[in-house]
């Protein structure tokens, strides 16, 4: 019975998480889509998150982080979300942090993001870049990023 409850919960979580990483679904066609993205065009993952979490990056500072989209904390890396249940996780080389869900439009380089960006376990392999402002939740002081721009890289 327990396994069935867990399986139903996991399926429900995957089904409702389709737009978490983007804030909005991807538009049908890009304004000016580049051809394709080679591995040479993919920026290296950053080491920024550890600085945000430790306080070296002060609240209110604008940061740019390149890392893996982890959806709604599908790998249980950071615990409960700081603002809403729609917040999602970004992991660079130095750590994982929540990104606040808002209405920032998703852009992309190279190939268009998959429609099911968060509906499969492979979500953890999608590289994205987030530029945003470091914030701290009022309730528990948890640090997170309020996005200004989100770019799907691959």
N, C-alpha and C positions, 0 to 999 in steps of 0.2 A: 504494500500500500504506500509506504514512504517513497519508494522509487517512482511510483506512478505520480504522486503529488509533486515530486521534484521535477519530473519530466514535463508535466503540465505547466508548472511554473516557468520552467526554462523556455518552453515554446511560447508562452504568453509574453514573456519578457522580450524575446526576439521579435515577435510579431509587432509589438508596439514601439519598437525602437528605430523604426526606419528613417527618421529624420533627425536623430539626436546629434550626429556629428556635424551636420551642415547647418543646423538652425532652420533651414528651409529645404524643401526638395530642390534638386537641380533643375534649372530651366530646361525646356525642351531642346532648344538649340542655342549654342553660344553665339555671341555677337561676332567674334572673330576668333575661331578656334585654331590654335597652332596645329601643325601636322601631327607629329607624335613626339613623345618624350623619350629620349634615350637615357640610359643609366648615367651618362655623363651630365645630363641636364638636371638630375635629381640632386638637390642640395643635401649635404651631409646632415645627419641628425645633430641637433644642438645639445649643449650642456647647460641650458638656461634654467630648467625647472628647479634644480637643487638650490640655486641662488634665490629664487622666488620663495621657496619653502623655508629657507634659513633666515630670510629677512634681508639678505644682501641687496636684493632688488626691492626698493621701498614701495609701499602702497601708493598707487597713483602713477607709477612709472610705466611707460609704454615698452613692451617687450615683443620680440618675435621668436617663436618657437617652432622648430621643425621636428616632427616626431610621428609616432604611430597613433592613429585614432583607435581608442579602446572602447568606443561606444559608451554604454551606461555601466562602466566599470565591469566589463565582462570577465576580467581576470582577477577581480577583487583586490585591486592594488591600492585603493585609497579610502575605502569606507564610504559613509553616507555623503551625499552631495551637499554643498554649502548653501545653495540658494533654492533650487527647485529639483524635483525628481527628474526633470528633463535635462539637467546639466550632464555633460559627458566628459570623458577622460582623454587626455593627451599625454603620451609618454615619449620623452626624449631620452638621450643616453644617461642622463643624471637622475631621472625620477619621473613620477607621474603626478599630474595635477588636474583638477577639474577646470573645464571651460564652461562658463555660464551659457545656457541656451538663450539666444535672443534672435532677432530677425535679420542678422547679417546674411547677405546673399553669398552662396557658395560660388566660387570661381574655380577654374581649373587650368592646368597646363597640360598639353598633350591630350591623351585619351580622355574621353568624357567619363566621369565617375559612374560606377554601376548604379542602376536604379535601386538595387537592394543593398545599398552601402552598409547597412547594419543588420541585415536579416540573416547573415550567415556567420559562422565562426571565423571566417577569413577576414572579418572586419579588422582584426588586430594587425593585419599586414598592410593596410592602406596608409600611405604617408601623406600627411597634410602639413600645411604651414598656417599658424595662427599668429596674427599680430593683434595685440590687445593690451589692456590696462590691468595691472596687478591690483586686485581688490582683496579685502579681508571681510569675512562674514561677521555680522554683528553678534550672532548667537554664541559661536565658539571660537572665533578668531581664525577659522580655517582660511587659508589663502587660496585664491583661484584667479582665473583670467577672464575678464569681460572682453569678448572679441570685438575687434573693429573690422577685421578681414579674415576670411577663412579660405584657403586655397587647397584644393585637392591636387596632389602631385602625381601619385600613382597608387 
